[in-house]
Amino acid sequence: MEPKRLEESIFKALMLLSAVIVTASLGAVLVVVLVRGLPALSLSMITQVPKGGYYLGGEGGVLNAITGSLCLAGGATLAAFLLSLPLVLYQQREFGGGTALAGLTRLSLDVMWGIPSIVYGAFGFVLMLYLGLRASLLGGMIALTLVELPIMARAMHEVVKMVPAELKEASYALGATRLETASKVVWRYALPGILTAVLLAFGRGIGDAASVLFTAGFTDRLPSSLTEPVASLSLAVFFQIGTPFPEVQQRAYASAVILLAIVLVLSLGMRLLSRKSD
């Protein structure tokens, strides 16, 4: 066999092996979680809050954690979106894209993306102590916003970069200003990709445990105030699987099934939006 053909065959085999490993890994995770969690999953677990002795095997559910996770990730996603919009706009060539500050901003976002979420949790904890706050929904939102911001901003930036330059030039030729072009042409064209970036960040936030461990706290009640502690599904899994009671450990896998279902719905939504943006 010729060296070039041999090299091509080797790389094809490596690509196929990588695809099989990734698919098999996801399949293994799903099988383990579903096999252990589905028997404990019930309607009452989704519609009820924990009752007395729940973590000792008593009755109740994780509605508090489901609602808390949606509130935490929803608030953090909204805050990250409001911060990402001006950041992405500033990094466009028509505004400050070629400046040193724009390059420093992109570098900062890349560094923030690589920082472990537990570090954001520790930072949020120190900030809360400085401001005189306790573990709360607001504290968890602040920490999760820092986790989601670089993911959303960088994803949105890559989407906006794909907008054809001819489209912008046509808008300028018709007399539109830079702001009008950005808000009425660029954003409208890139909207499916922007929504995909938002869902990507939301999915990252709803499954994060480390950043909310010190900042959001945990409670058996439903969220009622920004200043009160709030539960989350990721921490519910963590606390339940750490108990010595097999029944409660099985509920941890059931909670993981709920979390996986939410992430799966988000992933399917991102796929649909990506197809529309192609």
N, C-alpha and C positions, 0 to 999 in steps of 0.2 A: 504494500500500500504506500502511496506517495505521502511524504511528510505533511503536506498541506491537508490532504484528506484525513490523515490520522489525527492531526491537531483538531480539525473540525469535528471529527467523531468523538474525541475526548471531551471537548467543550459541550457538545450536544448531550453527552451522557451526564456531565456535571449539572447542566441546566435541568435535565429531567430528574436527576437525583434530588436537587434542591426543591423542585416543585413537589415531589413525592414526600419529602421530609416535612415541608410546611403543611401540606394537606393532611398528612398522617398525624402531625402534632395537634392540629386543630381538631381533627376527628377524635383523637384520644382524650383531649380535654372535654369535649362535648359528651362522649360516651361515659366517662367517669362521673361527671357532674349530673348527667341525666339519670343514670342508673341509680346513683345514691340519693338524688334529690327528688325525683318524681314521686316515689312512694310516700314521701312526707308532705308533698305539695297538696294543698286543699284550698277551697274557697275561703274558709275561715282564716287561713293564714294570710291571705291577700287583703281581706276586708276587716280584720280586727287588729287592735293594738295589743301588745303584751299584757297579760293579766298577772295577778299575783302568782309567783312561783314559775313564771314562764321559762326562765333559764334553769329551772330545776326539773323541767318536764311538764309544767302546768299548761293550762290552756292559753289561747291567744294567737296573735299573728305578728306580722312585721309591717303592717300598714304605716306605722310611724316612720319606719326606715325607708319605705318606698316614697312616701310623701316628702320626707326630709331630703332624700337624695335628689328628687326632682326640684325642690326649692333651692338647694345648694348649687346644683349644676345649672339650673335656669338663671338664677341671679348672677352667678359668676360668668356665664356665657353672655348675658346681656351687657355686663360691665366690660368684658373683654372685647365685645363687638364695638361698643362705643369708643374704646381706646384704639382699636385696630383701624377703624375707618380713617381718622386723620393721619395715623402713621403710614398707612398704605398710600394715601393720597399724597403725602409729602414726599414719599420715595419715588413718585413718578417723575419722569424727565422734565415735564413741563413746570414742575414746582421746585423741589429741592433735590431731585434724584442724583444730580452730579456733584453735590456738595460733600464735604468731609463729614458733616453732621449726619447726612443720610447714610453714608457708609458706616459710621459708628453706630447708628441705630440698627442697621441690619446685623452688624457684629454682635451687638448687645442681645438682640432677639435670638441669634444662634446660640449664644452662651446660655441665655435663660432657658432655652429648650433642653439643654443638656444637664441643667441643675436638677438633682434628685428632688422629688416632691417633698420628702421629709425635711429638706432644708427650708423650703417655703413654709412648711408647717412650723418649724422652729422660729423662723423670722416673724411669722404672723403671731406666734405666741408672745415673743418679746414686744412686738408692736402693741398687742392688746394690753400687756402689763403697763406699758408706757402711757397708753391712753386711758388706763383704768377700766378696761373692759374685761369681762370674763368669757369663758367658752360660750359661744353663741352662734346663731345662724349667720350673723354679720361677719364674725371672725372667720368662719368657714368659707364664706363667699370671698373674702379678701384673699385668703390663701389660695383658693381654687382659681381666682382670677389671674393670679401670677402664674399658675400652672398652665392655664388655657391661653393666655395672651400670646406667647411666642408661637404656639401651634397655629392659632387662628390668623395672626398677622402674617406669618411667613407663607401660609397656604393661600391667603387672599392675595398677597403680593405676587406670587407665581401665576395666579389666575389672571390678574389684571395685566401682567406683562404679556400675556398671550393675545390681548386685544390688538387687532391689526392697526399699524400706524396709519394706513390709508384712511381708516374710519375716523381717526382723530383729525387728520388733515382735511378731510371733507367737511367735518364739523366747523373747523376754523375758517375754511373757505366760505362757509355760509354766514359767517359773522359771529359765531358763538364764542364766548369767552372761555378761558381755561377752566373755570369753575363749572360753567354750564356744560362743557364737554365732558368733564369728569363725572358730574352728577346725572346727566341725562343721556349720555352716550356710552361712556366706558362702563359705568356701574350697571346700566341696563343690559349691556351686552354680556357682561361677566356675572350676572346675577345667579345663574345656576351654579357656577363654580364657587361663588361667595357663600351661597347657602350650604354647599358641600363642606366648605371650610368651617362654617358655624356648627354643623352637625358633627364634624370630626372633633372639634374642641369640646362640644357638649358630651360626646361619648367618652372622651378622655377624662372629663371632670366627674361624670357620674360614677365612674368606677374607681376613682382614686381614694385611697384610705389614709395614706401617710400625711397628706397635707391637712386633713380635717381631724386627725387624731388628737392634736393638741388645741385646735382652734374652735371646732364645732361642739366638742363634748359628745354626750349621748344621753338620751332620755327615752322613756317609754311613752311619752305624750306626743301628740301631733304638733307640728310647728304652729306657734301662735304669735310669736314676736321675733323681731330681728335681734333682740338682746337676750333671748332665752336659748338654752342648749337645744340641739337638734340631732336626731339620729340619722344614720345613713346605712344603706344596704351593705356597703363594703365593710363597715365596722360591725354590722350585725353578723355578717359571716365570720369575721375575726373573733368576736366575743363568743359566739355559739360553738364554733369548732374547738375552742379552747376549754370547754367544760368537760368534766369526766363522765357526763351522761350520754349514752349512745343515742337516745331519742333526740336530744338537743343537737348533737353533732349532725344527725341526719337532717334536721331543720336548717342547719347551716348550708348544706348542699342545696336544699330547696330554695333558700334565699339566693344562692348563687345561680340557680336556674332562672329566677326572676330577673336578676341582673343581666344574665346572658341574653335573655329574651329582649330586654330593652336595647342592649347593644346590637343585637341582631337586627332589630327593626331599624335602628339608626344606620347600620351598615347598608341595608337594602335601600334605604332612602338616599344615601350618598351615591350608591350605584345608579339609581334612577336619575338623579340630578346630573351625574357625570355624563350619562348618555345624552341627556338633553343639551349639555354644553359642548359636546363633540360636533 
